[in-house]
């Protein structure tokens, strides 16, 4: 890299650093972003998940040039579909809209997106078929009583330790996914501690 390219990149980085406090201190409503800021550069967004797409939506509404980089072959992050599991697409993630003032809820209203409430009964994919009930409740092993201390091992290892075989692998993976990580990377002990110490509204 020559000196000119280094200075050019350094200048862009510095500009981004100067803009960051303005963006962070603004609320998440697109009306408030870039309020009073005269910016004519280009912004790079890393990741085409819900946050990255919404950032692009905000920037587009303000006429700011941007580009989104995504490492995977799909966009939407957890808002995705599984096409090869059954003969119809299954939604993956973004199942819940929390709170009265929700960014996704706002987008649904402004774009007049049709939504429907899922009132279906809970079912599980177990031993290659859908079942309404499981022989053992895998969920309760990850939610111990307050006085119990769970070990600092992964959801996957802990479920195997507790006697849940391969037939529970998909269920354990989805339980961990609800907490934001894969079953082999999420600590059952730390997850339990976080649950015990959390307060409503976080």
N, C-alpha and C positions, 0 to 999 in steps of 0.2 A: 504494500500500500504506500503510495507516495504522499508527500506532505499536504498537497492540495486536497486529496481525497480524505485524509485524516482530519483536516480542519473542517471540511464540509460535513463529515459524519459527526464530529465533535459539536459543531454548531447546532445540528438537528437534535442531538442528545440534550444539549443545554436548553434549547427551546422547549423540548418536552418536559424537562425538569422544572422550568419556570411555569409552564402551564399546569403541571400536575396539581399543585395546591388549589388552584382555581377550580379544577374539575372535581377534586376530592371534597372540597368544602361545599360544592353545590349539591343540591338534592338530586335524587334520581329521576326527577321529572324532566322531560326533554325541553319544556318551556324555560327552565332555569339554566340549562347548560349553555355555556359560551355567552351568557348575558353580559353585554358590554365588552366582549373580547373580540378584537379584530385579528383573526387568524387566517392566513392564506396558504399554509403549508399542507402537507399530507400526513395523515395519522395512520399508523400501522396497528392493527388489532390482532392479537395473538389468540386464536381459538374461535371457532364458529359454533360455540355452545350458545345457550340462551343469553348469557351476558354479552358475548361478542356480537351476536346478531342485534341485540338491543342497542349496544353502543353504535353499531353501524346505522341503525334506524334513527337514532338521535342525530348523529353527524350528518346524515343525508337530509334530515329535516332542516338543519341549519346551513346546508350548502357547503359543508366542509368535505374536502377530498379525503378519502380513506381507502385502505385495503385490508381485507381480512385474510389471515393465513390459518389454515387448518391442516393438522398432520394426518388426520384420517381421511377416508374416502367419502365420508358422510358429514352433513352439517346437522346442527341441532343439539349436539352433546347428548345428554340423557333423554332429550325429546327426540326419540327415534323410533324406528319400527324394526321388528324382526320378521323377515319375509320367509325364512326357510324352516320354521318350526312346525307349523300347521298349514293348512291350505288357505289361510287368510292372514293378512298382516296383523301382528300383535304390537300394541304400543308399549314402549319401554320408558318408564320414568315420567317425571313431571306430572304425577298423578294428582297432586294436591295444590290448591291455590289458597294460601293462608292469609288471613287478615282482611279488613275491609278495604284498605288502600293497597292494592297489589299491582305491580307493574304489568304482569302478564294479564291480569284481569282488565286493566286499562286498555291494553292492546286488543284484547278480545272485543271490548266494547267499541273502540274507535274503528276497528276493521270489520265490525259486524260479523265476526266469526261465529258459526253455529256451534254450540256446545250442548252436550247432553249429560245428565247425571247418571252414573252407573249404580243401579240399585240391585245388581246381581249378587247372588250368594257367593261367598268366598270358596274357591276350589283350589286344589293343589295338583301339580303334575308329579305323580308318584308311581313308581314301577310301571312306567310307560303308559299311564292312563290318568285321566282326571278323576280326582276323588274329593268328596266333600269333607272327609275327615281323615286324619293321619293316625296310624297306630300309636305314635308317641308325639307329643307337642314339642317340636324343636324350638319354638319361640321362647318357651319359658326357661330354657337353660342359659339364655343370654340375658335374662332379666332376673337376677337373683335378689333376695331380700337385702335390705339395707345393711344388715350386720354381716352378710356373707362377703368374702373377698374372692374375686375371680382372678385366676392367674394371668400374667402378661404374655399370653400366647394367642395365636390367630384364631379367628372364628372357625376356620377349617380344621385346625389341629384340635381345638377344644371340642368340636362336634364329634370328631372321630374318637376322642378320649372318652366322651360320654356315651359311646355306643351307637351313634348315628352313622350308618354305613353309606355306601355309594349312592343308594337310592334316595338319600336326602341331600345329595351334593347340590342339585339345582336350587332347592329351597334355601339351604344355608347361604348360597351365593347371592340369592335375592334378598335375604335378610340383611346381609352385610352391605349390599348395594343400596339399601334404604338408608344406610348410615354413611354412604359416600365413598366406599372403597371395596375392593375385592375381598373375598373371605380369607385369602392367604395373606393379606396385608393389614387387616384390621384387628387390633388387639381387643379381645373380649374383656380383659380387665380394665383397660382404659376407657372403653366404651361404657362399661357399667359404672365406673367412677363419674364419668361425664353425665350420665343419666341421673345419678343420685344427687349430683351437685347443681343440676340445671334448674332454672326457675322459669315459670310460665312466661311466654312472650319473647324469649330469646330468639 
